[in-house]
């Protein structure tokens, strides 16, 4: 009588922690920006080949896909990890801090990639499933507009490496390490970008009456934009309008002829998304006109809303409860106003995107911060979760 192979536990990944930490620190020390992930992609491809995976390079420019088929099962599962870093000067002082000036892994993609590599090694060694696993190592999640997920999809990702469901993971500062957070339905917001160019009339700082000062116009627009969420959007609907960049002038005694604002715009519903676009444009143009200037708005739609499907989320929650226990699982966490291009994959296939706690308080530095670092405590937990998810989804 054949004994049914037991499912993976976190303790099964403990022997691999040292090697996984070494991989993670290497990736952290050598960060690469969107579509520059050449070394990272080659590291990923080399390890996968070493462990017996079929590897396809150059998917969506610098993306890598690993494929492993075991048995005669017909089901297929896809799991995604992102690989790119950010243009931030690291200030952690860690021994494995970025060796590339002005670039760092400030969002934990080094950890996401390493977690999936840990699962790849375990799956190849145990082969406790029947079906096909595709691992999608994606570039350019941080690009905001030129999405790596969308580029992989347009490169035939789901036709060349089809799956019945797709899963992804991101670390979550603000929750205890190892906590697994889920949410059915809309989870993370749509993220758009608006660029407002203001044209005035430049001149001498001592003769402002002969100019149309674009700095004053920009300041008025900034304040007016604050009313959109407060007075135009239904209070029951989440929305954010943030002016993240404001530039004008080069000298204190010169009134510039132009100014530029860059906005980050977040929303959850198509109606609110359209409203934000309309009101930003109307306010910018009318405020500029009231001062005798002009404003031109370039509005760029970015990532859509992350919408997790019910059945796949319920399944992933069940696997998480089995692996780490009820006290380490949040089944329906709060919505997040951050955006994520995994949303494009969820538009193509059912699936779920989850979060893993990265620390609280001083140990939970926010992402996109020069002091951020991924918590290595999560490496065996994340790798065990992906492995067990595959074992359960492709049960023999």
ABEGO torsion letter per residue (X at the ends): XBBBBBBBBAAAAAAAAAAAAAAAAAAAABBBBBGABAAAAAAAAAAAAAAGBBBBBGBGGABBBBBBBBEABABBBBBBBBABBBBBBBAAGBAABBABBGBBBAAGAAAAAAAAAAAAAAAAAAGBBBEBBBBBBBBGAAAGABBAAAAAAAAGAAAABBBABBBBBBBBBGBBBGBBBBBBEBABBBBBBBBBBBBBBBEBAABAAABBBAAAAAAAAAAAAAAAAAAABBAABBBBBBBABBBBEABAABBBABBBBBBBBBBABAAAAAAAAAAAAAAAAAAAAAAGBBBBBBBBBBBBBBBBBAAAAAAAAAAAAAAAEAAABBABBBBBABBBAAAAAAAABBEBBBBBBAEBEAABBBBGBAABBBBAAAAAAAAAAAAAAAAAAABX
